[in-house]
């Protein structure tokens, strides 16, 4: 869930629930050994949230600090129920095929440093070459007298 978030700042705020969370599916299963049970529940959340993602320089990459958006999410929670002290944790997020894709994230990058300015001697050589090129160009443009 945090892949690609290095050197970025995420500001998120829960505003309100549009409708109460709804259980979509629940199931239990054995894993590898008997008496090693896991439970998974899929919950539908329809909420209003504010989210803004900033790059390492503090520039806004995605979202807004003030615009409230309606968000529809399907989250899968998981618990190792054989463990008395097991906790519920987020297993995954389901994105249905019919759900529209989000806006693309505009990436920022660091420009290469400009090359150091040429030395005075190099400037003189370059300016002499430019003058010679101009003189040659002028000579070619003039018609030959007969």
DSSP file (Angstrom, degrees, kcal/mol; ACC not computed):
  #  RESIDUE AA STRUCTURE BP1 BP2  ACC     N-H-->O    O-->H-N    N-H-->O    O-->H-N    TCO  KAPPA ALPHA  PHI   PSI    X-CA   Y-CA   Z-CA
    1    1 A X              0   0    0      0, 0.0    91,-0.0     0, 0.0     0, 0.0   0.000 360.0 360.0 360.0 -23.5    0.0    0.0    0.0
    2    2 A X    >   +     0   0    0      2,-0.0     3,-1.8     3,-0.0     4,-0.1   0.292 360.0 133.7-105.5  10.5    2.9    2.3    0.5
    3    3 A X  T 3  S+     0   0    0      1,-0.3     0, 0.0     2,-0.1     0, 0.0  -0.401  76.9  15.2 -61.9 131.6    4.9    1.4   -2.6
    4    4 A X  T 3  S+     0   0    0     -2,-0.1    -1,-0.3     1,-0.0    -2,-0.0   0.563  94.8 109.5  82.6   9.1    6.1    4.5   -4.4
    5    5 A X    X   +     0   0    0     -3,-1.8     3,-1.6     3,-0.0    -2,-0.1   0.338  38.2 129.3 -99.8   7.1    5.4    6.8   -1.4
    6    6 A X  T 3  S+     0   0    0      1,-0.3    50,-0.1    -4,-0.1     3,-0.1  -0.387  81.4   6.7 -61.8 138.2    9.0    7.5   -0.6
    7    7 A X  T 3  S+     0   0    0      1,-0.2     2,-0.3    48,-0.1    -1,-0.3   0.738 109.4 112.7  60.7  26.8    9.8   11.2   -0.2
    8    8 A X    <   -     0   0    0     -3,-1.6     2,-0.5    47,-0.1    -1,-0.2  -0.904  58.2-140.8-125.6 156.6    6.1   12.1   -0.6
    9    9 A X  E     -A   54   0A   0     45,-2.2    45,-2.9    -2,-0.3     2,-0.5  -0.974  11.5-161.7-119.4 128.0    3.5   13.5    1.9
   10   10 A X  E     -A   53   0A   0     -2,-0.5     2,-0.5    43,-0.2    43,-0.2  -0.938   3.3-169.8-110.3 123.0   -0.1   12.2    2.0
   11   11 A X  E     +A   52   0A   0     41,-3.0    41,-2.6    -2,-0.5     2,-0.4  -0.963  15.5 171.8-113.1 121.8   -2.7   14.4    3.7
   12   12 A X  E     -A   51   0A   0     -2,-0.5     2,-0.4    39,-0.2    39,-0.2  -0.976  12.2-176.8-133.6 141.8   -6.0   12.6    4.2
   13   13 A X  E     -A   50   0A   0     37,-2.6    37,-2.5    -2,-0.4     2,-0.5  -0.985  21.0-139.8-141.8 129.6   -9.2   13.5    6.0
   14   14 A X  E     +A   49   0A   0     -2,-0.4    35,-0.2    35,-0.2     3,-0.1  -0.766  22.7 177.1 -83.3 126.4  -12.4   11.5    6.6
   15   15 A X  E     -     0   0A   0     33,-2.6     2,-0.3    -2,-0.5    34,-0.2   0.900  52.5 -46.0 -96.0 -59.0  -15.3   13.9    6.2
   16   16 A X  E     -A   48   0A   0     32,-1.2    32,-3.0     3,-0.0     2,-0.5  -0.983  50.4 -96.2-166.6 165.7  -18.4   11.7    6.6
   17   17 A X  E     -A   47   0A   0     -2,-0.3    30,-0.3    30,-0.2     3,-0.1  -0.819  19.3-161.3 -90.7 129.7  -20.1    8.4    5.6
   18   18 A X  E    S-     0   0A   0     28,-2.1     2,-0.3    -2,-0.5    29,-0.2   0.893  83.5  -2.0 -74.0 -41.4  -22.6    8.8    2.8
   19   19 A X  E    S-A   46   0A   0     27,-1.5    27,-0.6    -3,-0.1    -1,-0.3  -0.966  94.6 -85.3-142.7 158.3  -24.2    5.5    3.8
   20   20 A X  E     -     0   0A   0     -2,-0.3    24,-0.1    -3,-0.1    27,-0.0  -0.279  56.4 -91.1 -63.6 149.7  -23.3    3.0    6.5
   21   21 A X  E     -     0   0A   0     24,-0.1     2,-0.4    22,-0.1    24,-0.2  -0.306  45.6-150.4 -58.3 144.2  -20.6    0.4    5.7
   22   22 A X  E     -A   44   0A   0     22,-2.2    22,-3.2    -3,-0.1     2,-0.5  -0.974  12.2-126.7-126.9 131.2  -22.1   -2.8    4.3
   23   23 A X  E     +A   43   0A   0     -2,-0.4    20,-0.2    20,-0.2     3,-0.1  -0.625  28.2 175.7 -74.0 122.5  -20.9   -6.4    4.6
   24   24 A X  E     -     0   0A   0     18,-3.2     2,-0.3    -2,-0.5    19,-0.2   0.829  63.6  -3.3 -96.0 -41.0  -20.7   -7.8    1.0
   25   25 A X  E     -A   42   0A   0     17,-1.4    17,-3.0     2,-0.0    -1,-0.4  -0.994  54.8-172.2-154.1 146.9  -19.1  -11.2    1.7
   26   26 A X  E     +A   41   0A   0     -2,-0.3     2,-0.3    15,-0.2    15,-0.2  -0.997  16.6 159.3-139.8 140.1  -17.8  -13.2    4.7
   27   27 A X  E     -A   40   0A   0     13,-2.4    13,-2.9    -2,-0.3     2,-0.3  -0.993  23.8-149.4-156.4 157.3  -15.9  -16.5    4.6
   28   28 A X  E     +A   39   0A   0     -2,-0.3     2,-0.3    11,-0.2    11,-0.2  -0.915  19.4 177.6-124.7 155.8  -13.6  -18.8    6.6
   29   29 A X  E     -A   38   0A   0      9,-2.3     9,-2.6    -2,-0.3     2,-0.3  -0.994  29.0-116.4-154.5 155.3  -11.0  -21.2    5.4
   30   30 A X  E     -A   37   0A   0     -2,-0.3     2,-0.5     7,-0.2     7,-0.2  -0.742  26.6-152.9 -90.6 142.8   -8.4  -23.6    6.6
   31   31 A X        -     0   0    0      5,-2.3     2,-2.7     2,-0.5    -2,-0.0  -0.971  58.3 -47.9-123.3 119.9   -4.8  -22.9    5.6
   32   32 A X  S    S+     0   0    0     -2,-0.5     2,-0.3     0, 0.0    -2,-0.1  -0.314 125.2  43.8  61.2 -66.4   -2.2  -25.6    5.3
   33   33 A X  S >  S-     0   0    0     -2,-2.7     3,-1.0     3,-0.1    -2,-0.5  -0.717  91.3-103.8-105.9 155.6   -3.0  -27.4    8.6
   34   34 A X  T 3  S+     0   0    0     -2,-0.3    -1,-0.1     1,-0.2     3,-0.1  -0.429 108.1  32.2 -69.6 155.3   -6.4  -28.3   10.2
   35   35 A X  T 3  S+     0   0    0      1,-0.1     2,-0.5    -2,-0.1    -1,-0.2   0.662  90.0 110.7  66.7  19.0   -7.3  -26.0   13.1
   36   36 A X    <   +     0   0    0     -3,-1.0    -5,-2.3     2,-0.0     2,-0.3  -0.754  51.4 176.2-118.9  81.0   -5.5  -23.1   11.3
   37   37 A X  E     -A   30   0A   0     -2,-0.5    45,-1.3    -7,-0.2    44,-0.7  -0.654  17.5-169.9 -98.5 142.9   -8.5  -21.0   10.3
   38   38 A X  E     -AB  29  80A   0     -9,-2.6    -9,-2.3    -2,-0.3     2,-0.4  -0.949   7.9-153.7-123.1 147.6   -8.6  -17.6    8.7
   39   39 A X  E     -AB  28  79A   0     40,-2.7    40,-2.2    -2,-0.3     2,-0.4  -0.958   9.0-171.7-119.8 141.7  -11.6  -15.3    8.2
   40   40 A X  E     -AB  27  78A   0    -13,-2.9   -13,-2.4    -2,-0.4     2,-0.4  -0.998   1.9-175.1-131.6 137.2  -12.1  -12.7    5.5
   41   41 A X  E     -AB  26  77A   0     36,-2.2    36,-3.0    -2,-0.4     2,-0.5  -0.994  14.3-149.2-129.9 139.8  -14.8  -10.1    5.2
   42   42 A X  E     -AB  25  76A   0    -17,-3.0   -18,-3.2    -2,-0.4   -17,-1.4  -0.940  18.9-168.9-108.2 125.1  -15.4   -7.7    2.3
   43   43 A X  E     -AB  23  75A   0     32,-2.7    32,-2.4    -2,-0.5     2,-0.5  -0.936  15.4-141.2-120.5 135.6  -16.9   -4.4    3.3
   44   44 A X  E     -AB  22  74A   0    -22,-3.2   -22,-2.2    -2,-0.4     2,-0.5  -0.847  19.4-169.3 -96.2 124.0  -18.4   -1.7    1.0
   45   45 A X  E     - B   0  73A   0     28,-3.1    28,-2.8    -2,-0.5     2,-0.5  -0.962  11.5-176.1-115.2 127.7  -17.6    1.8    2.2
   46   46 A X  E     +AB  19  72A   0    -27,-0.6   -28,-2.1    -2,-0.5   -27,-1.5  -0.937  31.4 147.2-120.7 105.5  -19.3    4.9    0.6
   47   47 A X  E     -AB  17  71A   0     24,-2.5    24,-3.4    -2,-0.5     2,-0.5  -0.772  49.4-116.9-133.8 171.0  -17.7    8.0    2.2
   48   48 A X  E     +AB  16  70A   0    -32,-3.0   -33,-2.6    -2,-0.2   -32,-1.2  -0.973  42.8 169.1-112.2 130.7  -16.7   11.6    1.6
   49   49 A X  E     -AB  14  69A   0     20,-2.4    20,-2.7    -2,-0.5     2,-0.4  -0.934  31.3-141.7-140.0 158.5  -12.9   12.2    1.9
   50   50 A X  E     +A   13   0A   0    -37,-2.5   -37,-2.6    -2,-0.3     2,-0.4  -0.991  27.9 173.0-119.5 131.8  -10.3   14.8    1.3
   51   51 A X  E     +A   12   0A   0     -2,-0.4    13,-1.9    16,-0.4     2,-0.4  -0.995  10.3 175.3-143.5 135.2   -6.9   13.7    0.0
   52   52 A X  E     -AC  11  63A   0    -41,-2.6   -41,-3.0    -2,-0.4     2,-0.5  -0.998  12.4-158.7-138.5 136.0   -3.8   15.5   -1.3
   53   53 A X  E     -AC  10  62A   0      9,-2.7     8,-3.5    -2,-0.4     9,-1.5  -0.966  11.7-168.6-117.5 126.5   -0.5   14.0   -2.3
   54   54 A X  E     -AC   9  60A   0    -45,-2.9   -45,-2.2    -2,-0.5     6,-0.2  -0.871  15.4-129.6-115.2 146.3    2.6   16.2   -2.3
   55   55 A X    >   -     0   0    0      4,-2.4     3,-1.9    -2,-0.3   -47,-0.1  -0.158  44.4 -83.4 -81.3-176.0    6.1   15.5   -3.7
   56   56 A X  T 3  S+     0   0    0      1,-0.3   -48,-0.1   -50,-0.1    -1,-0.1   0.652 129.7  53.7 -66.5 -15.0    9.3   15.9   -1.9
   57   57 A X  T 3  S-     0   0    0      2,-0.1    -1,-0.3   -50,-0.1     3,-0.1   0.380 119.8-105.6 -99.7   2.4    9.4   19.6   -2.7
   58   58 A X  S <  S+     0   0    0     -3,-1.9     2,-0.3     1,-0.3    -2,-0.1   0.591  73.3 141.3  85.8  10.9    5.9   20.3   -1.3
   59   59 A X        -     0   0    0      1,-0.1    -4,-2.4     2,-0.0    -1,-0.3  -0.693  59.8-107.0 -88.4 140.1    4.3   20.6   -4.7
   60   60 A X  E     +C   54   0A   0     -2,-0.3    -6,-0.2    -6,-0.2     3,-0.1  -0.476  40.1 171.7 -67.1 124.9    0.8   19.2   -5.1
   61   61 A X  E     +     0   0A   0     -8,-3.5    45,-0.9     1,-0.4     2,-0.3   0.761  63.9   1.5-100.4 -35.8    0.9   16.0   -7.2
   62   62 A X  E    S+C   53   0A   0     -9,-1.5    -9,-2.7    43,-0.1    -1,-0.4  -0.996 105.1   4.4-156.5 145.2   -2.7   14.7   -6.9
   63   63 A X  E    S-C   52   0A   0     -2,-0.3     2,-0.3   -11,-0.2   -11,-0.3  -0.349  74.4 -89.1  81.6-158.3   -6.0   15.7   -5.2
   64   64 A X        -     0   0    0    -13,-1.9   -13,-0.4     3,-0.2    -1,-0.0  -0.988   8.6-133.1-156.1 150.8   -6.7   18.8   -3.3
   65   65 A X  S    S+     0   0    0     -2,-0.3   -13,-0.1     1,-0.1    -1,-0.0   0.602 108.6  27.6 -80.1 -11.7   -6.5   20.1    0.3
   66   66 A X  S    S+     0   0    0    -15,-0.1     2,-0.5     2,-0.0    -1,-0.1   0.613  91.8  98.1-126.4 -18.4  -10.1   21.5    0.1
   67   67 A X        -     0   0    0    -16,-0.1     2,-0.4     1,-0.0   -16,-0.4  -0.643  60.0-146.6 -82.9 125.1  -12.2   19.5   -2.5
   68   68 A X        -     0   0    0     -2,-0.5     2,-0.4   -18,-0.1   -18,-0.2  -0.774  18.3-165.7 -90.5 130.1  -14.4   16.8   -0.9
   69   69 A X  E     -B   49   0A   0    -20,-2.7   -20,-2.4    -2,-0.4     2,-0.5  -0.909  22.5-122.2-119.4 145.4  -14.9   13.7   -3.0
   70   70 A X  E     -B   48   0A   0     -2,-0.4     2,-0.4   -22,-0.2   -22,-0.2  -0.728  33.8-165.6 -79.5 128.2  -17.3   10.8   -2.9
   71   71 A X  E     -B   47   0A   0    -24,-3.4   -24,-2.5    -2,-0.5     2,-0.5  -0.973  13.8-166.9-123.2 129.8  -15.4    7.6   -2.6
   72   72 A X  E     +B   46   0A   0     -2,-0.4     2,-0.3   -26,-0.2   -26,-0.2  -0.971  21.6 171.4-114.8 117.8  -16.7    4.1   -3.1
   73   73 A X  E     -B   45   0A   0    -28,-2.8   -28,-3.1    -2,-0.5     2,-0.5  -0.946  29.6-154.2-130.9 147.3  -14.4    1.4   -1.9
   74   74 A X  E     -BD  44  94A   0     20,-0.7    20,-2.9    -2,-0.3     2,-0.4  -0.970  23.7-173.3-118.0 112.2  -14.5   -2.4   -1.3
   75   75 A X  E     -BD  43  93A   0    -32,-2.4   -32,-2.7    -2,-0.5     2,-0.6  -0.894  15.4-147.1-112.6 134.8  -12.0   -3.4    1.4
   76   76 A X  E     -BD  42  92A   0     16,-2.9    15,-3.4    -2,-0.4    16,-1.4  -0.895  15.8-166.1-101.8 120.8  -11.1   -7.0    2.3
   77   77 A X  E     -BD  41  90A   0    -36,-3.0   -36,-2.2    -2,-0.6     2,-0.3  -0.783   4.3-164.0-103.6 150.6  -10.2   -7.5    6.0
   78   78 A X  E     -BD  40  89A   0     11,-2.8    11,-2.2    -2,-0.3     2,-0.3  -0.978   9.5-177.5-138.1 146.5   -8.6  -10.7    7.3
   79   79 A X  E     -B   39   0A   0    -40,-2.2   -40,-2.7    -2,-0.3     2,-1.2  -0.992  30.1-131.6-145.3 137.8   -8.1  -12.3   10.7
   80   80 A X  E >   -B   38   0A   0      7,-0.4     3,-1.1    -2,-0.3     6,-0.3  -0.754  29.1-175.2 -83.6  96.3   -6.3  -15.4   11.9
   81   81 A X  T 3  S+     0   0    0     -2,-1.2   -43,-0.2   -44,-0.7    -1,-0.2   0.627  74.1  68.2 -78.4 -12.1   -9.2  -16.7   14.0
   82   82 A X  T 3  S+     0   0    0    -45,-1.3     2,-0.6    -3,-0.1    -1,-0.3   0.780  88.6  77.5 -71.2 -25.5   -7.2  -19.7   15.4
   83   83 A X  S X  S-     0   0    0     -3,-1.1     3,-1.6   -46,-0.3    -3,-0.0  -0.768  74.4-152.6 -87.6 119.9   -5.1  -17.1   17.3
   84   84 A X  T 3  S+     0   0    0     -2,-0.6    -1,-0.2     1,-0.3    -3,-0.0   0.843  97.9  42.3 -59.9 -34.8   -7.0  -15.9   20.3
   85   85 A X  T 3  S+     0   0    0     -3,-0.1    -1,-0.3     2,-0.0    -4,-0.1   0.231  85.9 135.5 -98.6  13.7   -5.1  -12.6   20.2
   86   86 A X    <   -     0   0    0     -3,-1.6     2,-0.3    -6,-0.3    -7,-0.0  -0.296  42.1-146.1 -64.3 146.2   -5.3  -12.2   16.4
   87   87 A X        -     0   0    0     -9,-0.0    -7,-0.4     1,-0.0     2,-0.3  -0.807  18.5-107.3-111.4 152.8   -6.2   -8.7   15.0
   88   88 A X        +     0   0    0     -2,-0.3     2,-0.3    -9,-0.1    -9,-0.2  -0.591  44.2 178.5 -73.3 139.5   -8.2   -7.7   12.0
   89   89 A X  E     -D   78   0A   0    -11,-2.2   -11,-2.8    -2,-0.3     2,-0.5  -0.957  36.2 -95.6-140.2 159.2   -6.0   -6.3    9.2
   90   90 A X  E     +D   77   0A   0     -2,-0.3   -13,-0.3   -13,-0.2     3,-0.1  -0.642  35.7 178.2 -77.4 125.3   -6.5   -5.0    5.7
   91   91 A X  E     -     0   0A   0    -15,-3.4     2,-0.3    -2,-0.5   -14,-0.2   0.861  58.1 -37.6 -93.7 -45.9   -5.8   -7.8    3.2
   92   92 A X  E     -D   76   0A   0    -16,-1.4   -16,-2.9     2,-0.0     2,-0.4  -0.974  47.8-113.1-166.2 175.6   -6.6   -6.0   -0.1
   93   93 A X  E     -D   75   0A   0     -2,-0.3     2,-0.5   -18,-0.2   -18,-0.2  -0.992  26.9-143.4-123.4 131.4   -8.7   -3.5   -1.9
   94   94 A X  E     -D   74   0A   0    -20,-2.9   -20,-0.7    -2,-0.4     2,-0.6  -0.831   9.7-166.5 -99.4 128.8  -11.0   -4.6   -4.7
   95   95 A X        -     0   0    0     -2,-0.5   -22,-0.1   -22,-0.1    -2,-0.0  -0.937  20.1-139.6-113.0 107.5  -11.5   -2.4   -7.7
   96   96 A X    >   -     0   0    0     -2,-0.6     3,-1.1     1,-0.1   -22,-0.0  -0.219  17.5-118.0 -64.4 156.8  -14.5   -3.6   -9.8
   97   97 A X  T 3  S+     0   0    0      1,-0.2    -1,-0.1     3,-0.0    -2,-0.0   0.831 112.9  55.9 -62.7 -33.1  -14.3   -3.6  -13.6
   98   98 A X  T 3  S+     0   0    0      2,-0.1     2,-0.3     0, 0.0    -1,-0.2   0.590  83.8 103.0 -79.0  -9.5  -17.2   -1.1  -13.8
   99   99 A X  S <  S-     0   0    0     -3,-1.1    -4,-0.0     1,-0.1     2,-0.0  -0.563  78.4-115.4 -77.6 133.8  -15.5    1.5  -11.6
  100  100 A X        -     0   0    0     -2,-0.3     2,-0.1     1,-0.1    -1,-0.1  -0.327  32.1-107.3 -67.4 150.4  -14.0    4.5  -13.5
  101  101 A X        -     0   0    0      1,-0.1    -1,-0.1    -2,-0.0     3,-0.1  -0.429  35.0-113.0 -75.3 152.2  -10.2    4.9  -13.3
  102  102 A X        -     0   0    0      1,-0.2    -1,-0.1    -2,-0.1     2,-0.1  -0.211  42.3 -77.5 -76.7 172.3   -8.7    7.7  -11.3
  103  103 A X        -     0   0    0      1,-0.1    -1,-0.2    -2,-0.0     2,-0.1  -0.428  54.7-104.9 -67.9 143.9   -6.9   10.7  -12.6
  104  104 A X        -     0   0    0     -2,-0.1     2,-0.5    -3,-0.1    -1,-0.1  -0.403  33.0-116.5 -69.3 149.9   -3.3   10.0  -13.6
  105  105 A X        -     0   0    0     -2,-0.1     2,-0.6   -43,-0.1   -43,-0.1  -0.762  20.0-137.5 -89.3 126.5   -0.6   11.3  -11.3
  106  106 A X        -     0   0    0    -45,-0.9     2,-0.2    -2,-0.5    -1,-0.0  -0.742  22.9-142.5 -83.8 120.6    1.7   13.9  -12.8
  107  107 A X        -     0   0    0     -2,-0.6     2,-0.3   -52,-0.0    -1,-0.0  -0.583   7.5-148.8 -87.1 145.9    5.2   13.1  -11.7
  108  108 A X        -     0   0    0     -2,-0.2     2,-0.3   -49,-0.1   -47,-0.0  -0.778  17.5-176.6-106.2 157.5    7.8   15.7  -10.8
  109  109 A X        -     0   0    0     -2,-0.3     2,-0.5     0, 0.0     0, 0.0  -0.965  29.2-105.1-149.8 163.6   11.5   15.3  -11.4
  110  110 A X        -     0   0    0     -2,-0.3     2,-0.1     1,-0.0     3,-0.1  -0.801  35.2-131.1 -93.9 129.5   14.8   17.1  -10.8
  111  111 A X        -     0   0    0     -2,-0.5     3,-0.1     1,-0.1     2,-0.1  -0.466  30.1 -99.9 -75.4 151.2   16.4   18.8  -13.8
  112  112 A X        -     0   0    0     -2,-0.1     2,-0.1     1,-0.1    -1,-0.1  -0.381  45.2 -98.9 -66.2 149.0   20.0   18.1  -14.5
  113  113 A X        -     0   0    0      1,-0.1    -1,-0.1    -3,-0.1     3,-0.1  -0.440  43.2-106.6 -67.5 141.8   22.4   20.9  -13.4
  114  114 A X        -     0   0    0     -2,-0.1    -1,-0.1     1,-0.1     3,-0.1  -0.346  40.6 -97.5 -67.9 153.2   23.4   23.2  -16.2
  115  115 A X        -     0   0    0      1,-0.1    -1,-0.1    -3,-0.1     3,-0.1  -0.324  47.0 -94.1 -67.0 153.2   26.9   22.9  -17.5
  116  116 A X        -     0   0    0      1,-0.1    -1,-0.1    -3,-0.1     3,-0.1  -0.378  50.9 -95.0 -66.9 148.2   29.4   25.3  -16.1
  117  117 A X        -     0   0    0      1,-0.1    -1,-0.1    -3,-0.1    -3,-0.0  -0.295  48.4 -97.7 -64.3 149.1   29.9   28.4  -18.2
  118  118 A X        -     0   0    0      1,-0.1    -1,-0.1    -3,-0.1     5,-0.0  -0.268  40.8-102.4 -67.3 153.8   32.8   28.3  -20.7
  119  119 A X     >  -     0   0    0      1,-0.1     4,-2.0    -3,-0.1     5,-0.1  -0.245  34.8-104.6 -68.2 164.2   36.1   29.9  -19.8
  120  120 A X  H  > S+     0   0    0      1,-0.2     4,-2.1     2,-0.2     5,-0.2   0.872 121.1  53.6 -61.3 -38.8   37.0   33.3  -21.4
  121  121 A X  H  > S+     0   0    0      1,-0.2     4,-2.1     2,-0.2    -1,-0.2   0.919 108.6  49.2 -62.9 -42.5   39.5   31.7  -23.8
  122  122 A X  H  > S+     0   0    0      1,-0.2     4,-2.6     2,-0.2    -1,-0.2   0.894 109.0  53.4 -63.4 -39.4   36.8   29.3  -25.0
  123  123 A X  H  X S+     0   0    0     -4,-2.0     4,-2.6     2,-0.2    -1,-0.2   0.903 108.1  50.1 -61.5 -41.8   34.4   32.2  -25.5
  124  124 A X  H  X S+     0   0    0     -4,-2.1     4,-2.2     2,-0.2    -1,-0.2   0.918 111.6  47.8 -63.7 -43.3   36.9   34.1  -27.6
  125  125 A X  H  X S+     0   0    0     -4,-2.1     4,-2.3     1,-0.2    -2,-0.2   0.925 113.1  48.5 -62.6 -44.5   37.5   31.0  -29.8
  126  126 A X  H  X S+     0   0    0     -4,-2.6     4,-2.0     1,-0.2    -2,-0.2   0.903 111.5  49.0 -63.8 -41.6   33.7   30.5  -30.2
  127  127 A X  H  X S+     0   0    0     -4,-2.6     4,-2.0     2,-0.2    -1,-0.2   0.874 110.7  50.8 -67.9 -36.2   33.1   34.2  -31.1
  128  128 A X  H  X S+     0   0    0     -4,-2.2     4,-2.3     2,-0.2    -2,-0.2   0.912 110.5  49.3 -65.4 -42.1   35.9   34.1  -33.7
  129  129 A X  H  X S+     0   0    0     -4,-2.3     4,-2.2     1,-0.2    -2,-0.2   0.886 109.9  51.6 -63.6 -38.1   34.5   31.0  -35.3
  130  130 A X  H  X S+     0   0    0     -4,-2.0     4,-2.0     2,-0.2    -1,-0.2   0.902 109.6  49.4 -65.7 -40.6   31.0   32.6  -35.4
  131  131 A X  H  X S+     0   0    0     -4,-2.0     4,-2.4     2,-0.2    -2,-0.2   0.902 110.4  50.5 -64.4 -41.1   32.4   35.7  -37.1
  132  132 A X  H  X S+     0   0    0     -4,-2.3     4,-2.3     1,-0.2    -2,-0.2   0.909 109.4  50.9 -62.8 -42.0   34.2   33.6  -39.7
  133  133 A X  H  X S+     0   0    0     -4,-2.2     4,-2.1     1,-0.2    -1,-0.2   0.889 110.3  49.9 -62.9 -38.9   31.0   31.7  -40.4
  134  134 A X  H  X S+     0   0    0     -4,-2.0     4,-2.3     2,-0.2    -2,-0.2   0.918 110.1  50.0 -64.9 -43.9   29.1   35.0  -40.9
  135  135 A X  H  X S+     0   0    0     -4,-2.4     4,-2.1     1,-0.2    -2,-0.2   0.898 111.0  49.1 -62.2 -41.7   31.8   36.3  -43.3
  136  136 A X  H  X S+     0   0    0     -4,-2.3     4,-1.7     1,-0.2    -1,-0.2   0.906 110.7  50.8 -63.0 -41.6   31.6   33.1  -45.3
  137  137 A X  H  X S+     0   0    0     -4,-2.1     4,-1.4     1,-0.2    -2,-0.2   0.891 110.0  49.8 -65.0 -39.3   27.8   33.3  -45.4
  138  138 A X  H  X S+     0   0    0     -4,-2.3     4,-1.1     1,-0.2    -1,-0.2   0.893 108.4  53.1 -65.4 -39.8   28.0   36.9  -46.7
  139  139 A X  H  < S+     0   0    0     -4,-2.1    -1,-0.2     1,-0.2    -2,-0.2   0.850 109.0  49.0 -65.1 -34.7   30.5   36.0  -49.4
  140  140 A X  H  < S+     0   0    0     -4,-1.7    -1,-0.2     1,-0.2    -2,-0.2   0.806 107.3  55.2 -74.5 -30.2   28.2   33.2  -50.7
  141  141 A X  H  < S+     0   0    0     -4,-1.4     2,-0.2    -5,-0.2    -1,-0.2   0.753  90.4  88.1 -75.6 -23.9   25.2   35.5  -50.8
  142  142 A X  S  < S-     0   0    0     -4,-1.1     2,-0.1    -3,-0.2     3,-0.0  -0.559  82.9-118.4 -80.3 137.7   26.9   38.2  -53.0
  143  143 A X        -     0   0    0     -2,-0.2     2,-0.4     1,-0.1    -1,-0.1  -0.392  29.4-108.7 -71.8 152.0   26.6   37.7  -56.8
  144  144 A X        -     0   0    0     -2,-0.1     2,-0.2     1,-0.0    -1,-0.1  -0.679  31.7-129.3 -83.0 129.4   29.8   37.2  -58.7
  145  145 A X              0   0    0     -2,-0.4    -1,-0.0     1,-0.1    -3,-0.0  -0.576 360.0 360.0 -80.3 140.6   30.7   40.3  -60.9
  146  146 A X              0   0    0     -2,-0.2    -1,-0.1     0, 0.0    -2,-0.0   0.407 360.0 360.0-109.0 360.0   31.5   39.6  -64.5
